[in-house]
Amino acid sequence: MASQDWFDKDFYQVLGVSKDVSESDLKKTYRKLARQYHPDSNAGDAKAEARFKEISEAYSVLSDKEQRTEYDQVRAMGSGARFTSGGNGQPGGFEDVFGGMFGGGNRRAGFQQGGFEDFLGGMFGGGGNGGFGQSTGGYRGYGGPTRGRDLEASTTLDFVTAIRGETITLQPQGGKPIKVKIPAGVSDGQKIRLRGKGEPSPDGGETGDLVLSITVRKHPVFERDGLNLRVEVPVTFVEATLGATVEVPTLGGDPVRLRVAAGTPSGRVLRVKGRGVTTTKGTGDLLATVEVAVPSHLTDAARKHLEDFAAAMPDENPRAELLDRAGANH
């Protein structure tokens, strides 16, 4: 998502929440809307699919404390960070890289080495010490050609783009677009060195590199754990008690069916081989954590059946061992 969208779109309004909404209420609201507009529940409904994507975009930003703070600042200032890259093949903005020198000034991305004079000096014959037209050695002085300096920048990727890899286009202000190949499985905080994309040599030597720092947005459903992907899978009390076969989503693929054994407790992890992150180091798994969903409302008949069930169960205290062990350490 481009930063201009941060300025144009009111994510709080998209989710129908106030600006001071708590994390728990935000999550509850998102889950309710996601269930309502999920493509699986609205087959062939393009408007529902678009609404689902809009909800997911809003939640991915507001559920991240750092991004939410920055989003609020962007909205308050009336202008936004310009250096982002879109997933799904959309070109990312590269204004942040040049923004600090040409009017952007974004704190999240920008060249970290050298200043405005140093940069232009390198382009128009200046040297490492900064003056325009100053000799740097090399062909004009001594020691051979001078290598251009490395530059640093940062960009933000969608979760899916980071997992699958993609060639994106970074567009500097007033310059030519730069194609950047994002390798599959790039992780949050990782740095990518782009050979020959840095500062030009002032005297015909080798061009420097651009070191690109990657930030990955959170996904509303999946979480990365090394090469594995984690997902929480709600099951009913009856499914957990009697056993059931449930559908579990996969990243970018069809859901898979998993067998939940009778008597499965909350927290048990079910593994789907080979459906995690694929990199040159290998392929991870999908780890589905069972979460027993407790009904918040019961009919009178259901309550009566549950009370009968409780009466038929052995008179046991599942916390007895816990209390004994805690008392033994006093």
Contacts in CASP RR format, 6 or more apart in sequence:
PFRMAT RR
TARGET T0000
AUTHOR 0000-0000-0000
METHOD contacts of the structure
MODEL  1
MASQDWFDKDFYQVLGVSKDVSESDLKKTYRKLARQYHPDSNAGDAKAEA
RFKEISEAYSVLSDKEQRTEYDQVRAMGSGARFTSGGNGQPGGFEDVFGG
MFGGGNRRAGFQQGGFEDFLGGMFGGGGNGGFGQSTGGYRGYGGPTRGRD
LEASTTLDFVTAIRGETITLQPQGGKPIKVKIPAGVSDGQKIRLRGKGEP
SPDGGETGDLVLSITVRKHPVFERDGLNLRVEVPVTFVEATLGATVEVPT
LGGDPVRLRVAAGTPSGRVLRVKGRGVTTTKGTGDLLATVEVAVPSHLTD
AARKHLEDFAAAMPDENPRAELLDRAGANH
1 57 0 8 1.000
1 61 0 8 1.000
1 84 0 8 1.000
1 86 0 8 1.000
1 158 0 8 1.000
2 84 0 8 1.000
2 86 0 8 1.000
2 90 0 8 1.000
2 92 0 8 1.000
2 93 0 8 1.000
3 74 0 8 1.000
3 80 0 8 1.000
3 81 0 8 1.000
3 82 0 8 1.000
3 83 0 8 1.000
3 84 0 8 1.000
3 93 0 8 1.000
4 80 0 8 1.000
4 82 0 8 1.000
5 57 0 8 1.000
6 61 0 8 1.000
6 71 0 8 1.000
6 74 0 8 1.000
6 75 0 8 1.000
6 80 0 8 1.000
6 81 0 8 1.000
7 74 0 8 1.000
7 75 0 8 1.000
7 78 0 8 1.000
7 79 0 8 1.000
7 80 0 8 1.000
9 57 0 8 1.000
9 58 0 8 1.000
10 75 0 8 1.000
11 57 0 8 1.000
11 58 0 8 1.000
11 61 0 8 1.000
11 62 0 8 1.000
11 71 0 8 1.000
12 18 0 8 1.000
12 19 0 8 1.000
12 21 0 8 1.000
12 58 0 8 1.000
12 62 0 8 1.000
14 54 0 8 1.000
14 55 0 8 1.000
14 57 0 8 1.000
14 58 0 8 1.000
15 26 0 8 1.000
15 29 0 8 1.000
15 30 0 8 1.000
15 33 0 8 1.000
15 55 0 8 1.000
15 58 0 8 1.000
15 59 0 8 1.000
15 62 0 8 1.000
16 29 0 8 1.000
17 25 0 8 1.000
17 26 0 8 1.000
17 29 0 8 1.000
19 72 0 8 1.000
21 29 0 8 1.000
21 62 0 8 1.000
23 63 0 8 1.000
26 59 0 8 1.000
26 62 0 8 1.000
26 63 0 8 1.000
27 63 0 8 1.000
30 55 0 8 1.000
30 59 0 8 1.000
30 63 0 8 1.000
30 220 0 8 1.000
33 55 0 8 1.000
34 52 0 8 1.000
34 55 0 8 1.000
34 56 0 8 1.000
34 59 0 8 1.000
34 220 0 8 1.000
35 41 0 8 1.000
37 48 0 8 1.000
37 49 0 8 1.000
37 51 0 8 1.000
37 52 0 8 1.000
37 55 0 8 1.000
38 52 0 8 1.000
39 45 0 8 1.000
39 48 0 8 1.000
39 49 0 8 1.000
39 52 0 8 1.000
40 255 0 8 1.000
41 48 0 8 1.000
42 48 0 8 1.000
42 49 0 8 1.000
42 52 0 8 1.000
56 220 0 8 1.000
59 220 0 8 1.000
60 67 0 8 1.000
60 159 0 8 1.000
60 217 0 8 1.000
60 218 0 8 1.000
60 219 0 8 1.000
60 220 0 8 1.000
61 67 0 8 1.000
61 68 0 8 1.000
61 71 0 8 1.000
61 217 0 8 1.000
62 68 0 8 1.000
62 71 0 8 1.000
63 218 0 8 1.000
63 220 0 8 1.000
64 217 0 8 1.000
64 218 0 8 1.000
67 217 0 8 1.000
70 81 0 8 1.000
70 108 0 8 1.000
74 80 0 8 1.000
74 81 0 8 1.000
80 106 0 8 1.000
81 96 0 8 1.000
81 106 0 8 1.000
81 108 0 8 1.000
81 109 0 8 1.000
82 93 0 8 1.000
82 95 0 8 1.000
82 96 0 8 1.000
82 99 0 8 1.000
82 104 0 8 1.000
82 106 0 8 1.000
83 92 0 8 1.000
83 93 0 8 1.000
83 94 0 8 1.000
83 95 0 8 1.000
83 96 0 8 1.000
83 97 0 8 1.000
83 99 0 8 1.000
83 106 0 8 1.000
83 108 0 8 1.000
83 109 0 8 1.000
83 110 0 8 1.000
83 153 0 8 1.000
83 154 0 8 1.000
83 155 0 8 1.000
83 156 0 8 1.000
84 92 0 8 1.000
84 93 0 8 1.000
84 155 0 8 1.000
84 156 0 8 1.000
85 91 0 8 1.000
85 92 0 8 1.000
85 93 0 8 1.000
85 155 0 8 1.000
85 156 0 8 1.000
85 157 0 8 1.000
85 161 0 8 1.000
85 168 0 8 1.000
85 170 0 8 1.000
86 92 0 8 1.000
86 157 0 8 1.000
86 158 0 8 1.000
86 161 0 8 1.000
86 168 0 8 1.000
87 157 0 8 1.000
87 158 0 8 1.000
87 160 0 8 1.000
87 161 0 8 1.000
87 166 0 8 1.000
87 168 0 8 1.000
88 158 0 8 1.000
88 160 0 8 1.000
88 161 0 8 1.000
89 161 0 8 1.000
89 166 0 8 1.000
89 168 0 8 1.000
90 168 0 8 1.000
91 168 0 8 1.000
91 169 0 8 1.000
91 170 0 8 1.000
91 171 0 8 1.000
91 177 0 8 1.000
92 155 0 8 1.000
92 168 0 8 1.000
92 169 0 8 1.000
92 170 0 8 1.000
92 171 0 8 1.000
93 155 0 8 1.000
93 170 0 8 1.000
93 171 0 8 1.000
94 153 0 8 1.000
94 170 0 8 1.000
94 171 0 8 1.000
94 172 0 8 1.000
94 173 0 8 1.000
94 178 0 8 1.000
95 104 0 8 1.000
95 106 0 8 1.000
95 171 0 8 1.000
95 172 0 8 1.000
95 173 0 8 1.000
96 104 0 8 1.000
96 105 0 8 1.000
96 106 0 8 1.000
96 108 0 8 1.000
96 109 0 8 1.000
96 110 0 8 1.000
96 153 0 8 1.000
96 154 0 8 1.000
96 155 0 8 1.000
97 109 0 8 1.000
97 110 0 8 1.000
97 111 0 8 1.000
97 151 0 8 1.000
97 153 0 8 1.000
97 170 0 8 1.000
97 172 0 8 1.000
97 210 0 8 1.000
98 104 0 8 1.000
98 110 0 8 1.000
98 111 0 8 1.000
98 172 0 8 1.000
98 173 0 8 1.000
98 174 0 8 1.000
99 105 0 8 1.000
99 106 0 8 1.000
99 110 0 8 1.000
99 173 0 8 1.000
100 106 0 8 1.000
100 110 0 8 1.000
100 111 0 8 1.000
101 111 0 8 1.000
101 115 0 8 1.000
101 116 0 8 1.000
101 119 0 8 1.000
102 173 0 8 1.000
108 154 0 8 1.000
108 156 0 8 1.000
108 215 0 8 1.000
109 153 0 8 1.000
109 154 0 8 1.000
109 155 0 8 1.000
110 152 0 8 1.000
110 153 0 8 1.000
110 154 0 8 1.000
111 119 0 8 1.000
111 151 0 8 1.000
111 152 0 8 1.000
111 153 0 8 1.000
112 151 0 8 1.000
112 152 0 8 1.000
113 149 0 8 1.000
113 150 0 8 1.000
113 151 0 8 1.000
113 152 0 8 1.000
114 149 0 8 1.000
117 130 0 8 1.000
117 131 0 8 1.000
117 132 0 8 1.000
118 127 0 8 1.000
118 128 0 8 1.000
118 130 0 8 1.000
118 131 0 8 1.000
118 149 0 8 1.000
119 199 0 8 1.000
120 132 0 8 1.000
121 127 0 8 1.000
121 130 0 8 1.000
121 131 0 8 1.000
121 132 0 8 1.000
121 133 0 8 1.000
121 134 0 8 1.000
121 202 0 8 1.000
122 128 0 8 1.000
122 148 0 8 1.000
122 199 0 8 1.000
122 200 0 8 1.000
122 201 0 8 1.000
122 202 0 8 1.000
123 199 0 8 1.000
123 200 0 8 1.000
123 202 0 8 1.000
124 132 0 8 1.000
124 133 0 8 1.000
125 132 0 8 1.000
125 133 0 8 1.000
125 134 0 8 1.000
125 136 0 8 1.000
125 202 0 8 1.000
125 203 0 8 1.000
126 132 0 8 1.000
126 133 0 8 1.000
126 134 0 8 1.000
126 136 0 8 1.000
126 202 0 8 1.000
127 133 0 8 1.000
127 134 0 8 1.000
127 135 0 8 1.000
127 136 0 8 1.000
127 146 0 8 1.000
127 202 0 8 1.000
128 136 0 8 1.000
128 146 0 8 1.000
128 149 0 8 1.000
128 202 0 8 1.000
129 136 0 8 1.000
135 141 0 8 1.000
136 146 0 8 1.000
136 202 0 8 1.000
136 203 0 8 1.000
137 143 0 8 1.000
137 144 0 8 1.000
137 146 0 8 1.000
137 203 0 8 1.000
138 144 0 8 1.000
138 145 0 8 1.000
138 146 0 8 1.000
138 203 0 8 1.000
139 145 0 8 1.000
139 203 0 8 1.000
139 204 0 8 1.000
140 203 0 8 1.000
144 203 0 8 1.000
145 201 0 8 1.000
145 203 0 8 1.000
145 204 0 8 1.000
145 205 0 8 1.000
145 206 0 8 1.000
146 201 0 8 1.000
146 202 0 8 1.000
146 203 0 8 1.000
146 204 0 8 1.000
146 205 0 8 1.000
147 201 0 8 1.000
147 205 0 8 1.000
147 206 0 8 1.000
147 207 0 8 1.000
147 208 0 8 1.000
148 198 0 8 1.000
148 199 0 8 1.000
148 200 0 8 1.000
148 201 0 8 1.000
148 202 0 8 1.000
148 205 0 8 1.000
148 206 0 8 1.000
148 207 0 8 1.000
148 208 0 8 1.000
149 198 0 8 1.000
149 199 0 8 1.000
149 208 0 8 1.000
150 198 0 8 1.000
150 199 0 8 1.000
150 208 0 8 1.000
150 209 0 8 1.000
150 210 0 8 1.000
150 211 0 8 1.000
151 197 0 8 1.000
151 198 0 8 1.000
151 199 0 8 1.000
151 208 0 8 1.000
151 209 0 8 1.000
151 210 0 8 1.000
151 211 0 8 1.000
152 210 0 8 1.000
152 211 0 8 1.000
152 212 0 8 1.000
152 213 0 8 1.000
153 210 0 8 1.000
153 211 0 8 1.000
153 212 0 8 1.000
153 213 0 8 1.000
154 212 0 8 1.000
154 213 0 8 1.000
154 214 0 8 1.000
154 215 0 8 1.000
155 170 0 8 1.000
155 212 0 8 1.000
155 213 0 8 1.000
155 214 0 8 1.000
155 215 0 8 1.000
156 214 0 8 1.000
156 215 0 8 1.000
156 216 0 8 1.000
156 217 0 8 1.000
157 182 0 8 1.000
157 186 0 8 1.000
157 214 0 8 1.000
157 215 0 8 1.000
157 216 0 8 1.000
157 217 0 8 1.000
158 216 0 8 1.000
158 217 0 8 1.000
159 216 0 8 1.000
159 217 0 8 1.000
159 218 0 8 1.000
159 219 0 8 1.000
159 222 0 8 1.000
159 224 0 8 1.000
160 219 0 8 1.000
160 251 0 8 1.000
160 252 0 8 1.000
161 168 0 8 1.000
161 182 0 8 1.000
162 182 0 8 1.000
162 185 0 8 1.000
162 186 0 8 1.000
162 187 0 8 1.000
162 188 0 8 1.000
162 214 0 8 1.000
162 216 0 8 1.000
163 184 0 8 1.000
163 185 0 8 1.000
163 224 0 8 1.000
163 229 0 8 1.000
163 251 0 8 1.000
163 277 0 8 1.000
164 184 0 8 1.000
164 185 0 8 1.000
165 182 0 8 1.000
165 183 0 8 1.000
165 184 0 8 1.000
165 185 0 8 1.000
165 186 0 8 1.000
166 181 0 8 1.000
166 182 0 8 1.000
167 179 0 8 1.000
167 180 0 8 1.000
167 181 0 8 1.000
167 182 0 8 1.000
168 179 0 8 1.000
168 180 0 8 1.000
168 182 0 8 1.000
169 177 0 8 1.000
169 178 0 8 1.000
169 179 0 8 1.000
169 180 0 8 1.000
170 177 0 8 1.000
170 178 0 8 1.000
170 180 0 8 1.000
171 177 0 8 1.000
171 178 0 8 1.000
172 178 0 8 1.000
178 194 0 8 1.000
178 197 0 8 1.000
180 192 0 8 1.000
180 194 0 8 1.000
180 197 0 8 1.000
180 212 0 8 1.000
182 192 0 8 1.000
182 214 0 8 1.000
183 192 0 8 1.000
183 279 0 8 1.000
183 280 0 8 1.000
184 277 0 8 1.000
184 278 0 8 1.000
184 279 0 8 1.000
185 277 0 8 1.000
185 278 0 8 1.000
185 279 0 8 1.000
186 192 0 8 1.000
186 214 0 8 1.000
186 216 0 8 1.000
187 214 0 8 1.000
187 216 0 8 1.000
187 224 0 8 1.000
187 226 0 8 1.000
188 214 0 8 1.000
188 215 0 8 1.000
188 216 0 8 1.000
188 224 0 8 1.000
189 213 0 8 1.000
189 214 0 8 1.000
189 215 0 8 1.000
189 216 0 8 1.000
190 213 0 8 1.000
190 214 0 8 1.000
191 211 0 8 1.000
191 212 0 8 1.000
191 213 0 8 1.000
191 214 0 8 1.000
192 211 0 8 1.000
192 212 0 8 1.000
192 214 0 8 1.000
193 209 0 8 1.000
193 210 0 8 1.000
193 211 0 8 1.000
193 212 0 8 1.000
194 209 0 8 1.000
194 210 0 8 1.000
194 211 0 8 1.000
194 212 0 8 1.000
195 209 0 8 1.000
196 206 0 8 1.000
196 207 0 8 1.000
196 208 0 8 1.000
196 209 0 8 1.000
196 210 0 8 1.000
197 207 0 8 1.000
197 208 0 8 1.000
197 209 0 8 1.000
197 210 0 8 1.000
198 207 0 8 1.000
198 208 0 8 1.000
198 209 0 8 1.000
198 210 0 8 1.000
199 207 0 8 1.000
199 208 0 8 1.000
200 207 0 8 1.000
200 208 0 8 1.000
201 207 0 8 1.000
201 208 0 8 1.000
216 224 0 8 1.000
219 251 0 8 1.000
221 231 0 8 1.000
221 249 0 8 1.000
222 229 0 8 1.000
222 230 0 8 1.000
222 231 0 8 1.000
222 251 0 8 1.000
223 229 0 8 1.000
223 230 0 8 1.000
223 231 0 8 1.000
224 230 0 8 1.000
224 277 0 8 1.000
225 287 0 8 1.000
226 277 0 8 1.000
226 284 0 8 1.000
227 276 0 8 1.000
227 277 0 8 1.000
227 278 0 8 1.000
227 279 0 8 1.000
227 281 0 8 1.000
227 282 0 8 1.000
227 283 0 8 1.000
227 284 0 8 1.000
227 285 0 8 1.000
228 276 0 8 1.000
228 277 0 8 1.000
228 284 0 8 1.000
228 285 0 8 1.000
228 286 0 8 1.000
228 287 0 8 1.000
229 251 0 8 1.000
229 275 0 8 1.000
229 276 0 8 1.000
229 277 0 8 1.000
229 284 0 8 1.000
229 285 0 8 1.000
229 286 0 8 1.000
229 287 0 8 1.000
230 286 0 8 1.000
230 287 0 8 1.000
230 288 0 8 1.000
230 289 0 8 1.000
231 248 0 8 1.000
231 249 0 8 1.000
231 286 0 8 1.000
231 287 0 8 1.000
231 288 0 8 1.000
231 289 0 8 1.000
232 288 0 8 1.000
232 289 0 8 1.000
232 291 0 8 1.000
233 246 0 8 1.000
233 248 0 8 1.000
233 258 0 8 1.000
233 270 0 8 1.000
233 288 0 8 1.000
233 289 0 8 1.000
233 290 0 8 1.000
233 291 0 8 1.000
234 291 0 8 1.000
234 292 0 8 1.000
234 293 0 8 1.000
235 244 0 8 1.000
235 246 0 8 1.000
235 260 0 8 1.000
235 264 0 8 1.000
235 290 0 8 1.000
235 291 0 8 1.000
235 292 0 8 1.000
235 293 0 8 1.000
236 292 0 8 1.000
236 293 0 8 1.000
236 295 0 8 1.000
237 292 0 8 1.000
237 293 0 8 1.000
237 294 0 8 1.000
237 295 0 8 1.000
238 244 0 8 1.000
239 246 0 8 1.000
239 260 0 8 1.000
240 260 0 8 1.000
240 263 0 8 1.000
240 264 0 8 1.000
240 265 0 8 1.000
240 266 0 8 1.000
240 290 0 8 1.000
240 292 0 8 1.000
241 262 0 8 1.000
241 263 0 8 1.000
242 262 0 8 1.000
242 263 0 8 1.000
243 259 0 8 1.000
243 260 0 8 1.000
243 261 0 8 1.000
243 262 0 8 1.000
243 263 0 8 1.000
243 264 0 8 1.000
244 259 0 8 1.000
244 260 0 8 1.000
245 257 0 8 1.000
245 258 0 8 1.000
245 259 0 8 1.000
245 260 0 8 1.000
246 257 0 8 1.000
246 258 0 8 1.000
246 260 0 8 1.000
247 255 0 8 1.000
247 256 0 8 1.000
247 257 0 8 1.000
247 258 0 8 1.000
248 255 0 8 1.000
248 256 0 8 1.000
248 257 0 8 1.000
248 258 0 8 1.000
248 270 0 8 1.000
248 272 0 8 1.000
248 286 0 8 1.000
248 288 0 8 1.000
249 255 0 8 1.000
250 256 0 8 1.000
250 272 0 8 1.000
250 275 0 8 1.000
250 286 0 8 1.000
251 275 0 8 1.000
251 276 0 8 1.000
251 286 0 8 1.000
256 272 0 8 1.000
256 275 0 8 1.000
256 286 0 8 1.000
258 270 0 8 1.000
258 272 0 8 1.000
258 288 0 8 1.000
260 270 0 8 1.000
260 290 0 8 1.000
264 290 0 8 1.000
265 290 0 8 1.000
265 292 0 8 1.000
266 290 0 8 1.000
266 291 0 8 1.000
266 292 0 8 1.000
267 289 0 8 1.000
267 290 0 8 1.000
267 291 0 8 1.000
268 289 0 8 1.000
268 290 0 8 1.000
269 287 0 8 1.000
269 288 0 8 1.000
269 289 0 8 1.000
269 290 0 8 1.000
270 287 0 8 1.000
270 288 0 8 1.000
270 289 0 8 1.000
270 290 0 8 1.000
271 285 0 8 1.000
271 286 0 8 1.000
271 287 0 8 1.000
271 288 0 8 1.000
272 285 0 8 1.000
272 286 0 8 1.000
272 287 0 8 1.000
272 288 0 8 1.000
273 285 0 8 1.000
274 283 0 8 1.000
274 284 0 8 1.000
274 285 0 8 1.000
274 286 0 8 1.000
275 284 0 8 1.000
275 285 0 8 1.000
275 286 0 8 1.000
276 283 0 8 1.000
276 284 0 8 1.000
276 285 0 8 1.000
276 286 0 8 1.000
277 283 0 8 1.000
277 284 0 8 1.000
278 284 0 8 1.000
295 302 0 8 1.000
298 306 0 8 1.000
END
